[in-house]
């Protein structure tokens, strides 16, 4: 008994089709029994399968007793005929005729659109064509689903992307192997080793590599990457090395910027030109009479984002009146606007040997809002009354305008203090000593260590790293450090006293009393740092143990740090409107968003200088380096390198039997990899 298949019988002698290798394949039915059929295929093979696999177009019918040669002749004849018919079909025209009429239909319905009395070869050819048109139809036996225009557009896009990926895969596998082979031999890939590819494919491959460098590793990208990197070593920075080997990024490319999605130059601000111009105009049009006090700033010689200045007077009773002016970038700022969101995403300025990346658009941060001498600028002006012991007795902030009289440098101020040529700076240092003494008395830990200055010669093509120790400007540094700590804690206390929230940096821990004071020795610094925890950002004032102040609210760098910018806006809004801009919940939500963003951005500032320090050691690998034991507990001994400010760990036996913190050595390295942060000591001798 023959099997009924979708309105027709499957019987010996039928020409049928079934799917094999994603393509319809012709076959002759030899026999049918119990829901299974024995077929003779056009490839001259016999195969048995469930009748359900047969496609729902059957025929024509031939003699079930046909010989194998006759079966093959029938199959070849119909294969040619159906191929010719299929070649002349326009499936897009069929889709246009059917689209919008109904959601799905059997093949015979579509055949009726083309032929008055369709024959089996015509129906089969149409079925084949519609199965192949996967962007417009979906075969759900026994019917074809007709995709909508939106679905077709989506599938066409997906098909184009898939074809592009396939082309990228083909070109990329060969290219990556050639790049790595050239790298292993110590050279660069030659132009003739780069496979022929269209500009579109090359751009797609470059974009893919840079996405991997940036850490944009979606599931689809991971699958593609697994295939592209086949046969290459499992290096954690393989995409970066391949991109460098291809020449699409320089040798010392800072991938941390890519990972953080942080534009290293000022080009990000181009799209906000109108808003930047509006804010610049506001500085010019809203300017008022400046504070009459002469004010001075102290910064590094290269600093352009100047956000603080001061005036200091000694009173007859031995106390002090300290007036601090801070840049006020929040004037007319559109919080929640596009520029604000972009600045918040940057979160902080980044200072690296290869250049500075400013948080603010440069037209504002190192332009219209920076406290340049002789320029009228909006500011928050705060008067601190301080007694003769250095205790703050009152804090009085107000918004206004300033015209700074002098932008001094740390080096220049240090020279003034040595020469005794500037009374105000001498008075500033006198006050800073009292402020510092009070903090130490309250348990502050003040760490002072050599600050290495990194410079790059030949950047970026042939980079040589130079490290020198910055000129000693300890007294000038102390003036600004103590004044800024005073401002941040004093304004934090002002907010607390007046009942509105700010963002506070808190370190609510207990440090042993014997740790306080000024610390300069590497092993003593290490001992103290080990007991500290990173400060937290909160909206409730708590103590900052290391600084020995309560209610430390960062506000003195509003051009450089977004947390300071928020605090500046909150305080200025209160001063002008007698109410805060954000309540505690809103401020906390802002802080949470900012903290999440800063986790990736701050990595750049933390790890990039270490890269350059390791490159310096690599470039000077044969030289001995000075090191000091800072921790000798455990199987590995930790040594600090004070001139470079990095630590290394060394097996104890390499250093000898009797070890103690502060013990000095000369060390050399045999393995240095700045990219993977690998640093291995090979030899050590006691000084």
Secondary structure, DSSP 8 states (H G I E B T S, - for coil): --EEETTEEE-TTBEEEEEETTEEEEEEEEEEETTEEEEEETTS-EEEEEGGGB-S----B--TT--HHHHHHHHHHHHHHHHHHHHT--HHHHHHHHTTT-SEEEHHHHHHHH-SS--HHHHHHHHHHHHH-TTTEEEETTEEEE--HHHHHHHHHHHHHHHHHHHHHHHHHHHHHHHHHHHHTTS---GGGS----HHHHHHHHHHHHHHHHT---HHHHHHHHHHTTTS---TTHHHHHHHHHTSS-TT--HHHHHHT--SSGGGGGGGHHHHHHHHHHHHHS-----SS--EEEE-TT-----EEEEEEE-TTS-EEEEEEEE-TTTT--TTSHHHHHHHHH-B-EEETTEEE-SS-HHIIIIITS--TT-EEEEEEEEEEE-TTS-EEEEEEEEEEEE-SEEEEHHHHHHHHHHT--HHHHHHHHHHHHHHHHHHHTT-EEE----EEEEEESTTTS-EEEEEE----HHHHHHHHHHHHHHHHHHHHHHHHTT----EEEB-----GGG-EEE-SHHHHHHHHTT----EEESS--EETTTTEES----TTTTTBHHHHHHHHHHHHHHHHSS-SS-HHHHHHHHHHHHHHHHHHHHHHHHHHHHHHHHHHHHTTTS-EEEEEEE--SSEEEEEETTTTEEEEEEGGGT-S---TT-EEEEEEEEEETTTTEEEEEEEEE-
